[in-house]
Amino acid sequence: MSQATPILHMLAPQKHMSPFDVNMAADAGFKVIIPYINVELSEVTGLVQDAIFSRPPDYGVRTGVFIGGKDALLALDMMKAAKEALVPPFQLSVFADPAGSFTTAAGMVACVEKALKTKHNKSLSDVSITVFGATGVVGFASAVIAALEGAKVRMVAHRGVERVFKTAEAAKERFGVDLEPVPGETAEQKAAIVSEAEVVFAAAAAGVQVLSTAEIQTASKLLVTADVNAVPPPGIEGMELFMNGDPLPGCQQALGVGPLAIGDIKYKTEAGMFTRMINATEPVHLDFRDAFKLARSFVA
């Protein structure tokens, strides 16, 4: 591995680069970190090629591009553009984690997978998963990860099913998975969804409660719930921050996985992804699928 200084170029399509991600990259060992803001998709190629052609080819393993933002599909498009901009032997590593969503989703699915296995002797491929907050970055990534593992995934639409249909179409086109959009705008629709749910991912916006205790008590098939919302009220009523496969209050068999249990794995996963970039002997290109593999190792 080259002993060149590890440099990380951090691309953000919005106004700011996340301080969270900057801190994580620095603590992982990158010595030079440069944020670029308001980056458009069409600008990725030029930025990447400036980065690779300014260093000898063997410095490629010490050069990285991080892609942030708040849009999962745009981040994946930017990652694709970055990979296509490489001109071997001039290369570099790329890691996409918009709004921390890919590593958060990886942590959530890994924690749920462990709870299912240890407490119910089931795998992801054995269950139906219902995703609230399906059009958000965490909801999208967790839905695709679970579907790739064989789960039947339903994506709940609370503001018009058309948006969720578009998300499902994008997942099918990019990853070959089938996600089922279901309308959940009315109390009756939501009740029908919950009554059939075996696993629930609560990935809605911070401070938004998607399921009440009364609604959960009607879910006779519910095995595990997971909530990434650490801002009161919880996304799932009764969920405690550090729950990690513990019984959810008021439920017959449902277990809870809380936001700080998920956050612990998310933190370790993002740190591990940055470390993997620095320690790589060949350039690596990392998205939520790679994050899930690493998250699994932390919950094992």
Secondary structure, 3 states (H helix, E strand, C coil): CCCCCCEEEEECCCCCCCHHHHHHHHHHCCCEEEEECCCCHHHHHHHHHHHHHCCCHHHHHHEEEEECCCCHHHHHHHHHHHHHCCECCECCEEEECHHHHHHHHHHHHHHHHHHHHHHHCCCHHHCEEEEECCCCHHHHHHHHHHHHCCCEEEEEECCCHHHHHHHHHHHHHHHCCCEEEEECCCHHHHHHHHHHCCEEEECCCCCCCCECHHHHHCCCCCCEEEECCCCCCCCECCCCCCCEEEECCCCCCCEEECHHHHHHHHHHHHHHHHHHHHHCCCCCEECHHHHHHHHHHHHC
